[in-house]
């Protein structure tokens, strides 16, 4: 193989990777247990520092981090996040709009309490978000308090 042929082949492979990377959308998900415990001052888990301003306005006084996950999601494919033992979140990045917003299909399913039953759809929505805008989903029932999911999609 000639040196020119090798250079074209390397360029072609890197071009495919760049196109795939541009088609992927970085998404970060935080799952939060929100409760009201009668505190005079709100208590926010240190793991929620990045989204403190987003959740501090919610009508709860205690916020605990259940889990966080960051992934690059391929466009037009279903991506399943296990939120906790009871809930899952499916994210489907659809497209970028002309103004740079990202269109997402979101679905939150709750596992059935009866073994063998299908999960129950707790939420289904199509949203358009600005890159790195924080969106809140919830509040879904937990044994103690409510589940709040915060998502960002975009550049970082």
KOLVO-930194 format. One line per 2 residues: their letters; for each residue x, y negated, z negated of N, C-alpha, C. Coordinates in nm, 3 decimals, always signed. Each point is the difference from the previous one (the first is absolute). Layout:
<atoms>
a) X Y Z X Y Z X Y Z | ...
</atoms>
This chain:
<atoms>
xx) +0.086 +0.118 +0.000 -0.086 -0.118 +0.000 +0.090 -0.123 +0.000 | -0.035 -0.098 +0.080 +0.081 -0.121 +0.008 -0.025 -0.086 -0.122
xx) +0.091 -0.091 -0.024 -0.012 -0.093 -0.112 -0.124 -0.089 +0.017 | -0.030 -0.039 +0.123 -0.118 -0.082 +0.028 -0.128 +0.079 -0.031
xx) -0.002 +0.127 +0.040 -0.116 +0.086 -0.028 -0.022 +0.017 -0.149 | +0.109 +0.017 -0.075 -0.008 +0.015 -0.145 -0.055 -0.128 -0.063
xx) +0.048 -0.116 +0.048 -0.047 -0.128 -0.054 -0.149 -0.019 +0.027 | -0.046 +0.037 +0.119 -0.143 -0.012 +0.032 -0.082 +0.093 -0.088
xx) +0.050 +0.121 -0.024 -0.071 +0.096 -0.084 -0.009 -0.051 -0.144 | +0.108 -0.056 -0.053 -0.001 -0.053 -0.137 -0.096 -0.117 -0.009
xx) +0.004 -0.089 +0.098 -0.090 -0.114 +0.003 -0.146 +0.045 +0.004 | -0.028 +0.101 +0.080 -0.137 +0.050 +0.012 -0.048 +0.058 -0.132
xx) +0.083 +0.077 -0.068 -0.039 +0.060 -0.128 -0.021 -0.109 -0.103 | +0.089 -0.100 -0.006 -0.018 -0.106 -0.098 -0.124 -0.084 +0.033
xx) -0.033 -0.017 +0.126 -0.120 -0.071 +0.041 -0.125 +0.069 -0.049 | -0.003 +0.133 +0.005 -0.114 +0.076 -0.051 -0.014 -0.020 -0.150
xx) +0.112 +0.005 -0.072 -0.006 -0.018 -0.145 -0.050 -0.140 -0.034 | +0.046 -0.103 +0.073 -0.046 -0.137 -0.025 -0.150 -0.012 +0.025
xx) -0.048 +0.060 +0.109 -0.144 -0.006 +0.031 -0.080 +0.069 -0.109 | +0.049 +0.114 -0.049 -0.071 +0.071 -0.107 +0.000 -0.083 -0.127
xx) +0.115 -0.066 -0.030 +0.009 -0.080 -0.121 -0.096 -0.119 +0.008 | -0.013 -0.061 +0.119 -0.092 -0.112 +0.017 -0.145 +0.045 -0.014
xx) -0.028 +0.123 +0.039 -0.136 +0.052 -0.009 -0.033 +0.044 -0.143 | +0.100 +0.016 -0.085 -0.026 +0.039 -0.138 -0.027 -0.124 -0.084
xx) -0.076 +0.020 -0.105 -0.039 -0.109 -0.089 +0.043 +0.036 -0.141 | +0.085 -0.083 -0.062 +0.034 +0.027 -0.140 -0.121 -0.031 -0.090
xx) -0.034 +0.095 -0.085 -0.114 -0.015 -0.091 +0.047 +0.034 -0.141 | -0.039 -0.083 -0.094 +0.025 +0.030 -0.141 -0.134 +0.008 -0.071
xx) -0.014 +0.105 -0.083 -0.124 +0.023 -0.074 +0.032 +0.007 -0.149 | -0.076 -0.075 -0.079 +0.007 +0.009 -0.145 -0.134 +0.051 -0.050
xx) +0.001 +0.101 -0.086 -0.121 +0.050 -0.066 +0.007 -0.045 -0.145 | -0.106 -0.064 -0.045 -0.001 -0.066 -0.131 -0.119 +0.047 -0.083
xx) +0.026 +0.029 -0.127 -0.108 +0.026 -0.094 -0.029 -0.133 -0.070 | -0.119 -0.051 +0.020 -0.040 -0.128 -0.059 -0.103 +0.026 -0.110
xx) +0.027 -0.054 -0.119 -0.091 +0.022 -0.112 -0.024 -0.132 -0.074 | -0.107 +0.000 -0.078 -0.029 -0.113 -0.088 +0.012 +0.052 -0.142
xx) +0.098 -0.054 -0.072 +0.028 +0.048 -0.135 -0.015 -0.109 -0.105 | -0.053 -0.116 +0.042 -0.022 -0.109 -0.095 +0.126 -0.079 -0.033
xx) +0.097 -0.002 +0.087 +0.124 -0.074 -0.025 -0.022 -0.149 +0.023 | +0.068 -0.081 -0.080 -0.004 -0.144 +0.019 +0.084 -0.040 +0.122
xx) +0.107 +0.074 +0.023 +0.089 -0.028 +0.113 +0.010 +0.126 +0.086 | -0.001 -0.018 +0.131 +0.004 +0.115 +0.091 +0.133 +0.073 -0.012
xx) -0.009 +0.134 +0.005 +0.120 +0.084 -0.003 +0.014 +0.065 +0.138 | +0.112 -0.028 +0.066 +0.024 +0.050 +0.135 +0.128 +0.081 +0.002
xx) -0.011 +0.124 +0.046 +0.115 +0.090 +0.011 +0.112 -0.068 +0.079 | +0.126 +0.010 -0.045 +0.112 -0.060 +0.074 +0.011 +0.049 +0.144
xx) -0.046 +0.119 +0.029 +0.003 +0.054 +0.136 -0.095 -0.071 +0.095 | -0.084 -0.088 -0.054 -0.097 -0.074 +0.081 +0.042 -0.145 +0.022
xx) +0.124 -0.032 -0.032 +0.050 -0.138 +0.010 -0.022 -0.059 +0.140 | +0.022 +0.079 +0.105 -0.012 -0.049 +0.138 -0.143 -0.040 +0.036
xx) -0.098 +0.051 -0.073 -0.141 -0.030 +0.033 -0.074 -0.065 -0.116 | +0.075 -0.048 -0.096 -0.061 -0.060 -0.120 -0.102 -0.108 +0.035
xx) +0.037 -0.092 +0.090 -0.091 -0.110 +0.036 -0.128 +0.051 +0.068 | +0.007 +0.116 +0.062 -0.116 +0.057 +0.068 -0.099 +0.060 -0.098
xx) +0.051 +0.061 -0.107 -0.089 +0.072 -0.093 -0.039 -0.079 -0.123 | +0.076 -0.105 -0.033 -0.026 -0.073 -0.123 -0.138 -0.065 -0.003
xx) -0.060 -0.023 +0.115 -0.133 -0.062 +0.007 -0.113 +0.101 -0.020 | +0.032 +0.129 -0.001 -0.104 +0.102 -0.018 -0.052 -0.003 -0.143
xx) -0.125 +0.043 -0.023 -0.062 -0.013 -0.132 +0.039 +0.110 -0.100 | +0.127 +0.034 -0.003 +0.052 +0.100 -0.094 +0.116 -0.065 -0.075
xx) +0.034 +0.059 -0.116 +0.111 -0.059 -0.075 +0.124 +0.090 -0.009 | -0.010 +0.122 +0.052 +0.113 +0.092 -0.005 +0.014 +0.070 +0.135
xx) +0.122 -0.004 +0.055 +0.027 +0.057 +0.132 +0.120 +0.093 -0.009 | -0.025 +0.128 +0.026 +0.107 +0.100 -0.004 +0.027 +0.056 +0.139
xx) +0.126 +0.015 +0.034 +0.037 +0.057 +0.129 -0.017 +0.151 -0.004 | -0.084 +0.053 +0.089 -0.016 +0.145 +0.013 +0.104 +0.056 +0.097
xx) +0.018 -0.070 +0.112 +0.101 +0.040 +0.099 +0.015 -0.109 +0.104 | +0.114 +0.001 +0.064 +0.023 -0.088 +0.113 +0.071 +0.081 +0.107
xx) -0.026 -0.036 +0.124 +0.061 +0.072 +0.112 +0.018 -0.095 +0.117 | +0.116 +0.010 +0.062 +0.030 -0.082 +0.117 +0.035 +0.092 +0.114
xx) -0.063 -0.023 +0.116 +0.024 +0.083 +0.120 -0.006 -0.085 +0.126 | +0.063 +0.052 +0.105 -0.020 -0.056 +0.135 -0.101 +0.091 +0.068
xx) -0.110 -0.058 +0.046 -0.110 +0.077 +0.057 -0.005 -0.018 +0.151 | -0.008 +0.112 +0.070 -0.015 -0.004 +0.146 -0.139 -0.051 +0.036
xx) -0.007 -0.080 +0.104 -0.127 -0.055 +0.044 -0.094 +0.109 +0.049 | -0.128 -0.023 -0.025 -0.110 +0.083 +0.049 +0.006 +0.145 -0.049
xx) +0.062 +0.019 -0.117 +0.003 +0.133 -0.063 -0.051 -0.013 -0.144 | -0.065 +0.106 -0.049 -0.046 +0.003 -0.139 +0.118 +0.025 -0.093
xx) +0.008 -0.079 -0.105 +0.105 +0.016 -0.101 -0.068 +0.010 -0.135 | +0.021 +0.112 -0.068 -0.066 +0.029 -0.127 +0.092 -0.033 -0.117
xx) -0.049 -0.081 -0.093 +0.070 -0.031 -0.125 -0.078 +0.067 -0.112 | +0.069 +0.075 -0.084 -0.064 +0.054 -0.120 +0.008 -0.109 -0.106
xx) -0.112 -0.056 -0.035 -0.005 -0.112 -0.094 +0.016 +0.051 -0.142 | -0.078 +0.100 -0.037 +0.010 +0.069 -0.129 -0.065 +0.137 +0.018
xx) -0.031 +0.067 -0.110 -0.056 +0.135 +0.012 -0.143 +0.000 +0.052 | -0.064 -0.114 +0.005 -0.140 -0.009 +0.040 -0.023 -0.069 +0.135
xx) +0.089 -0.091 +0.039 -0.022 -0.083 +0.119 +0.113 +0.013 +0.102 | -0.039 -0.012 +0.127 +0.097 -0.011 +0.109 -0.033 -0.123 +0.082
xx) +0.102 -0.053 +0.064 -0.016 -0.116 +0.088 +0.052 +0.039 +0.137 | -0.080 -0.022 +0.103 +0.043 +0.022 +0.138 +0.014 -0.136 +0.067
xx) +0.117 -0.022 +0.061 +0.028 -0.125 +0.070 +0.030 +0.033 +0.146 | -0.066 -0.071 +0.090 +0.026 +0.015 +0.144 +0.033 -0.138 +0.057
xx) +0.129 -0.027 +0.027 +0.033 -0.126 +0.066 -0.049 +0.005 +0.145 | -0.078 -0.099 +0.042 -0.060 +0.002 +0.133 +0.074 -0.088 +0.100
xx) +0.018 -0.126 -0.034 +0.062 -0.092 +0.096 +0.040 -0.128 -0.070 | +0.080 -0.078 +0.071 +0.031 -0.136 -0.044 -0.081 -0.096 +0.087
xx) -0.059 -0.099 -0.063 -0.077 -0.099 +0.074 +0.095 -0.105 +0.057 | -0.052 -0.084 +0.088 +0.083 -0.105 +0.062 +0.061 -0.094 -0.103
xx) -0.070 -0.021 -0.111 +0.053 -0.090 -0.103 +0.089 +0.073 -0.101 | +0.033 +0.127 +0.027 +0.096 +0.074 -0.084 -0.062 +0.082 -0.111
xx) -0.131 -0.011 -0.018 -0.062 +0.081 -0.106 -0.001 +0.148 +0.040 | -0.009 +0.084 -0.100 +0.003 +0.145 +0.019 -0.138 +0.055 -0.029
xx) -0.055 +0.074 +0.094 -0.131 +0.061 -0.018 +0.018 +0.140 -0.055 | -0.069 +0.029 -0.110 +0.011 +0.129 -0.068 -0.138 +0.059 -0.024
xx) -0.013 +0.130 +0.018 -0.116 +0.073 -0.050 +0.041 +0.057 -0.135 | -0.083 -0.020 -0.101 +0.027 +0.048 -0.135 -0.115 +0.087 -0.047
xx) +0.035 +0.108 -0.068 -0.104 +0.085 -0.059 +0.051 +0.052 -0.134 | -0.082 -0.012 -0.101 +0.029 +0.057 -0.131 -0.099 +0.113 -0.022
xx) +0.053 +0.118 -0.029 -0.083 +0.117 -0.029 +0.020 +0.043 -0.144 | -0.110 +0.041 -0.062 +0.004 +0.053 -0.136 -0.024 +0.150 +0.008
xx) +0.088 +0.076 -0.063 -0.019 +0.145 -0.001 -0.126 +0.034 -0.077 | -0.070 +0.099 +0.046 -0.123 +0.042 -0.066 +0.032 +0.068 -0.132
xx) -0.087 -0.020 -0.097 +0.018 +0.067 -0.128 -0.036 +0.148 +0.009 | -0.079 +0.036 +0.102 -0.037 +0.141 +0.020 +0.099 +0.065 +0.095
xx) +0.057 +0.108 -0.043 +0.099 +0.070 +0.082 -0.063 +0.045 +0.131 | +0.071 -0.025 +0.110 -0.048 +0.042 +0.131 -0.079 -0.106 +0.075
xx) -0.049 -0.102 -0.073 -0.073 -0.108 +0.067 +0.096 -0.092 +0.073 | -0.048 -0.064 +0.105 +0.081 -0.094 +0.076 +0.022 -0.128 -0.081
xx) +0.111 -0.070 +0.027 +0.021 -0.129 -0.067 -0.112 -0.098 +0.036 | -0.024 -0.093 -0.089 -0.102 -0.102 +0.018 +0.068 -0.129 +0.046
xx) -0.053 -0.062 +0.106 +0.056 -0.126 +0.049 -0.039 -0.111 -0.098 | +0.101 -0.059 -0.063 -0.024 -0.108 -0.094 +0.007 -0.137 +0.069
xx) +0.076 -0.008 +0.110 +0.014 -0.125 +0.073 +0.048 +0.029 +0.140 | -0.053 -0.071 +0.096 +0.051 +0.005 +0.138 -0.010 -0.142 +0.054
xx) +0.111 -0.050 +0.054 +0.001 -0.137 +0.046 +0.107 -0.020 +0.107 | -0.026 -0.095 +0.089 +0.100 -0.044 +0.098 +0.035 -0.143 -0.038
xx) +0.130 -0.025 -0.017 +0.044 -0.133 -0.042 +0.108 -0.051 +0.094 | +0.015 -0.131 +0.001 +0.111 -0.066 +0.069 +0.074 -0.080 -0.105
xx) +0.130 +0.029 -0.015 +0.078 -0.066 -0.104 +0.122 -0.068 +0.061 | +0.038 -0.111 -0.061 +0.123 -0.067 +0.037 +0.116 +0.086 -0.050
xx) +0.114 -0.001 +0.069 +0.115 +0.076 -0.050 +0.032 -0.037 -0.145 | +0.012 +0.102 -0.081 +0.033 -0.009 -0.142 -0.110 -0.061 -0.087
xx) -0.118 -0.023 +0.056 -0.114 -0.044 -0.081 -0.043 +0.116 -0.090 | -0.033 -0.030 -0.122 -0.042 +0.103 -0.096 -0.152 +0.009 +0.000
xx) -0.050 +0.122 +0.021 -0.145 +0.020 -0.004 -0.033 +0.096 -0.114 | -0.116 -0.023 -0.063 -0.044 +0.082 -0.113 -0.116 +0.089 +0.043
xx) +0.006 +0.125 -0.041 -0.109 +0.095 +0.021 -0.041 +0.051 -0.137 | -0.127 +0.007 -0.027 -0.043 +0.055 -0.128 -0.118 -0.080 -0.049
xx) -0.043 +0.022 -0.115 +0.054 +0.080 -0.109 -0.075 +0.134 -0.004 | +0.080 +0.106 +0.010 -0.055 +0.135 +0.004 +0.005 +0.060 -0.140
xx) -0.100 +0.082 -0.029 -0.016 +0.058 -0.133 +0.116 +0.094 -0.036 | +0.052 -0.017 -0.121 +0.097 +0.091 -0.060 -0.056 +0.046 -0.134
xx) +0.062 +0.101 -0.060 -0.044 +0.044 -0.133 +0.010 -0.115 -0.099 | +0.108 -0.079 +0.014 +0.016 -0.119 -0.084 +0.029 -0.118 +0.092
xx) -0.093 -0.093 +0.007 +0.020 -0.119 +0.082 -0.034 +0.020 +0.146 | +0.062 -0.083 +0.082 -0.026 -0.001 +0.144 +0.131 +0.013 +0.077
xx) -0.011 +0.060 +0.118 +0.113 +0.010 +0.091 -0.008 -0.117 +0.096 | +0.109 -0.074 +0.010 +0.013 -0.108 +0.097 +0.119 +0.037 +0.088
xx) -0.018 -0.010 +0.131 +0.108 +0.027 +0.095 +0.037 -0.132 +0.066 | +0.128 -0.031 +0.003 +0.049 -0.118 +0.070 +0.090 +0.047 +0.112
xx) -0.020 -0.059 +0.119 +0.079 +0.036 +0.119 +0.062 -0.124 +0.061 | +0.118 +0.020 +0.057 +0.059 -0.099 +0.089 +0.039 +0.075 +0.127
xx) -0.007 -0.068 +0.111 +0.043 +0.057 +0.127 +0.073 -0.110 +0.075 | +0.109 +0.036 +0.063 +0.067 -0.103 +0.079 +0.149 +0.008 +0.008
xx) +0.062 -0.114 -0.012 +0.140 -0.015 +0.035 +0.099 +0.063 -0.096 | -0.026 -0.002 -0.128 +0.103 +0.041 -0.097 -0.010 +0.145 -0.038
</atoms>
